[in-house]
């Protein structure tokens, strides 16, 4: 998401200036034009020149968006007008940033803008997919139905993310706890043994010397470890914000053993669900593909989806270029081909999404079961090495004393 500084004229000819977030320059221009503005200047603001600590906390969680869509749908279905719905939702939402956004959306709608135009000004709160579906509902007069489907789609996405997060939490806790214990032993316990071994004299085993040398280094240069702990994630994140870095990291995510397969299935489930939601609400296939590629959250898949879009634009089916991309499991283009032939593409996409939701759940459970014994074995080996290295000199000393007797 980039930030742009713009100068526009409204319908009355008044000059307006401001800033907005958008995925790219074309998306920013489209958003401004759809809100009835004539763009006279649009400049991207460099990332370093627009840092604002408050912006770090200005976001709307997917869970908040799901609750918002569900409540909005229920009120519209009950016959409450949009302005009153927005006012009620603004008062009852717990997210302060969403409350601020809904206030601005309410004011814009009150001034005559459509709901989709008002929402499009706030891409931090409402993704392009969300805004596009709202726009489609305005044309078809089915706002309550679309909001309900958006809520259902968001809830499934939240469930998918929670499954992955929950599956990884236990191994992470074990690894962090073990790392803390080992660090404490290396810095505080082993130096005590070092002094004892020095007073005894004699040649220490190679494993003991390695362990003591590592402990001495850690105690002396502990700040280097702290700096690495802070610097590596920061450097990785900064590298991931560059075009080359993001592509390299996203490609690496797909090639990792076991985890790459999990990442692929998560993206496939997300892509097919979002595409099914858009097609079922009357959004043209080219427009839908142009929007859902952003939701993939992986530049390798985004590029593949754009190639699929270009092929469809030239008159090809979706299944053919999807199979040629070699990113989707063979079952996906096969089922989509059946959906295209039967005229039920959105229904088949929903079935694919449901299938891979289940696949992700099964794989996360299996991965958790696999990681637990691996982590325990690795930690056992490390602890065993430490114990043997510390007590081997003592055993040698006891044997020496026994031989002297």
N, C-alpha and C positions, 0 to 999 in steps of 0.2 A: 504494500500500500504506500503510495507516494503522496506528498503534500504539495498543493499548488496555490500560488497567489494569483488572483484574477481581478480583472477590471471589466465590468459588464454594464450594459444599459438595459433598464427595464422597459415595459411597454409604453411608459409615459416619457421615455427619453432620459430619465434620471440616471446618473453615473453611480454605480455601486462598486465598492471594493471589498475584498475579503479573502479568506483562505478556505480550502476544502481538501478532503482526502479522497483519492480515487485510485483505482488500480493502475491506470495509465492516462496519458494526455487525452486520448480519444474518449475514454470513459468520462473524464472531467468535462470535456466540451459537450458531450451528449447530455450529461446531467444538467448542466447550466441551460442548454437550449430547451430541454424538456420542461424546465421551470419558467419558461417564457423570457429568458434573458438573451441579449445579443452579446456575444463575446468579442471584446476589443483587444484584450491582452490576457495571456495565460502563461505563467512561468512556474516551472517546478522549483520548489524551495529545497536546497541541499539539506541532507539529513542533519549535518552538524549545525546548520544555521537555524534549525527549528526545534532544538531539544527543549522540552518542557517537562519538568519532573511531574507536574500534574497530569500530563497526557498518559503517563505510564499506568495510571489508575482509571483512566477514562475508557472503559470497555464494557461491553454487555456480554455476559456469559450465555452460551447456547441454552442453558437451562432457563435463564431469565427470559430469553426470547421465546422459548416453548410455552412458558407460563403466560407470557404476554399474548401470544397468538391464540392460546386456548381460551383465555378470558375474553379477549376481543371478539372471538368467534361466537361465544355464548351470548354476549350482549347484543351483537348485531342480529343474531338469530332470534332474539327476543323482541326485536323491533326498535331498539334504542339507536338513535342517529349517531353518526360517526363522531361528530364534535363532542357530544356528551360522553360517548365511550372513551375518547381520548382524555377528557377531563377526569373521569373516574379512574382510569388506569394510571394517570399521572399521580393521583393522590395515593393510590394504594401500592404502587411498586416500591420495592425495598432497595432497588439499585439507584443510587443518587444520580449517576450519569444518565441512565435511562429516563429518570424523572425529568432531568433537564432537557433531554432530547424530545420527549413527548410534549413538553411545554412549547418548544419551538415548532413542532409538527402541528400542534393544535392551533397555534397562531397563524401559521401559513395556510392551513385548511380554512380557517375562519376568513382569511383574506381572499379566498377564491381558488387557491391551488388545489389540485387533486391530491389524494392521500399518497399516491406513489411519487408524485413530484416532491412533496414535502419530505417523505422518507428518504428519497435519493440524495438529499443534502447531507445525510448522516451515515456514511458508509461504515463508520466504526460501530454503529449500532445495528444497522440493517444491511445485510449482504446483498449483492446484486441479484442473487437468485430470489431472495425474499421480495425485493422491490419489483422485479419483473413479474412475479406471480400476482402481486397486488395490482399491478397495472393491467394484467390480463383479466383479473376479476372485475375491475372497473368497467372493462369493455363488455364482459359477459353478464354482469350484474349478479355475480355469485361470490361476493366478498366473504360471507360466513363460511361457505364450503371451502374456499381456498385457505382461509385462516385455519380452519380445522385440519386440513391436510398439511399445512405448514407446521402446525403444532405436533401432529403425529410424526412427521418426518424428523423434526428437531428432537423429539423424545427418543426416537429410535437411534439417532446419532449420539445423543447423550448416553443412552444405554450401552452403545458400542464402545464409546470412550471409557466409560466406567468399568466395563469388563476388562479392557486392556490394562487400565490403571490398577485395578484391584489385583489382577493376576501378577503384575510386576511388583506390587508393594511389598509382599512378604520376602521375596529374594533380596530386594533392596535393603529392607530392614536388617536382615541377617548379615549382608555384606558390610553395611555401615557399622553395625555393632561389633563385628569381628575386626574390622579395620581399627576402630577405636581401642579395643582391648589390646590388639597387637602393638599399636603405637605406644600405649601406656607401658606395656611390658618392655618394649625396646628402649624407651627413654628413661624409665625410672627403676625397673627391676634388674635388667641386665648389668648396668653399671655397678650394682652392689656385688654381683657375682664376679665382675671384673676385678674389683679390689680384693676379693677373697682369693681368686686364682693367682693374682700378683703376689700375695703374701705366701702362697704355697710354693711358688717357683716352678720350674720345670717347663717342658715343651707342651703346649696345648694342641689338641687335635685340630685339623684344618677347618672342620665345620664350626668349632667353637671360636676360632680366630676370625672367621668370616662373620659370624653372628656379632661378636664384640665390635669388630670394625664397623659394621653397619649401624650398630647402636650408638657408637661414638659419633659417627657422621651425622646421624639423625638428631642427636642431642646438640651438636655444635651448629648444624645448619638447618634447624627445624623451620626457620623462616622461609627457606627456599621451597620446602614442601607446601607451606601455606600459600606462597605466591603462585606456585604451580596450580594448586587447587583452585585459586581464584582466576588466574590468567588463562588457563586452558579453556574453560567453558566460555569466557568472554571472547577470546580470540576465535574460537570455533563459531560463536554466534556472529561475530563481525565478518568472518570469512563467508559464512552462510548467507550474508546479506548481499554479497557480490554475485553477479550473474554466473561466473565460472564456479565460484565456491558453492553456490546453492545447487548447481547441477551435479557437481562432484559428490556432495554430501547426500543428495537425494538418490543418486545412482548407487552410492555405497549402502544406503538403507535397504535398497532392493536386493543387494547381493550378499548381505550378511547371512550366514547360515541360520536357519530356522526363523530368525527375526525378519529376514527379507520376505519370506513366504507369508508371514503374518501381516507385514506392512502391505503387501500386494492385495491380500484379501480384504483388509480394511478399506483400501482405496477403491477396490472394485465394488464393494457393498455401498460405499458412499456415492460413487459415480452413478451407478445404476438406479439407486433410490432417488437421487436428485433429478436425474433425467426423466424417470418415470413420473415424478411429481409435476414437472414442467409440461411434459407432453400431454398428460391427462387433463391439464388445465388450458389446453389450446394454444400453447406457445409453439411457434414453428420450430422444426427440428434444427435448422441452422442457428437460429437465435438461442435455442436451448443449449446446443453444444458449445456455443461461444461463451455461455455463462458458466456451465458446470465444470469447465476445465479448471477454473480458479478454485473450486471446492475440492479438487483432488489433493491440493496441498503437497504436490510433488511435481517438480518441473519436468521430469521424464515423462510422467503420465500426461501432463498439460500439453507438452509438445506432440505426443501421440494423438491426443484428442483433437488438437488443431489440424493435424494431418487427416484425421477421420472426417472432420468438418469440411476441409477442402475437397476431399474425395466425394462427399455427399453433395457438395455444391456443384460438382461436375457431373452429377447424375448417378453416382454409384450408390450401392446400399451401405448400411452401417457395418454389417457383419464382415464383408470382405476386407476393407482396410483395417478393421479391428483385429482380424486374424493375422494380417500382414505385419502388424505392429509388434507381435511376439511379446507382448506385455500382459495380455489378458489370458487367463486359463482357457484351454480349448473349449470347455463347456459354454463359456460366455458368448462368443460369436455364434456358436451352434444354436443356442436357445434364442438369440436375437434374430438369427436368420429365420427361424420358425415363426417368431413374432411378426416379422416383416411380411412373410408369406401369408399369414393368417389375418393380418390387419389388426393385430392386438399387441403392438409393440410395447405400449406402456404397461400393459398387464404382464407381459413376459419379463420386462425389466424389473417390475416389482417382485416377481417370483425369484429372479436372480439375486436381488438385494436380500430378500428373506433367507435364501439359501446360504449366502455368504455371511450374513449375520450369525447364523447357526454355526457355520464353519469357524468363524472367529472365536465364538464362545467355547467351542470344543477344543480349539487349538490353544487358547489361553490356559484352559484347565490342564491340558497335557503338558504345556510348557512349564507351568508352575510345578507339576509333579516331577518333571525332568530336572529342573533347575535346583530343586531342594536337595536331592542327594548329591548333585555335582558340587554345590556350594559347601555342603557338609564335608564332602571328601577333600576338597581343596583346603578348607580351613583346618581339617584334621591333619592333613599333611604338613601345613605350616606350623601348627602347634606341636606336632610330633617332632619336627626338625628343631624347633626351639628347645623343647624338653630334652631331647637326646644330646644336643650341643651343650646344654648347661650341665647335665649330670654325667656325661661321659668322662670329663676330667675327675669328677669325684669318685666314680667307679674305678678309674685307673689308680687314684690315690689309695683307695681302700685295698685294692689288689696288691699295691706296692707295700703297704704296711703289713699285710698278711704274709707276704713273701719274706719280709725282714724277720718276722717271728719264727 
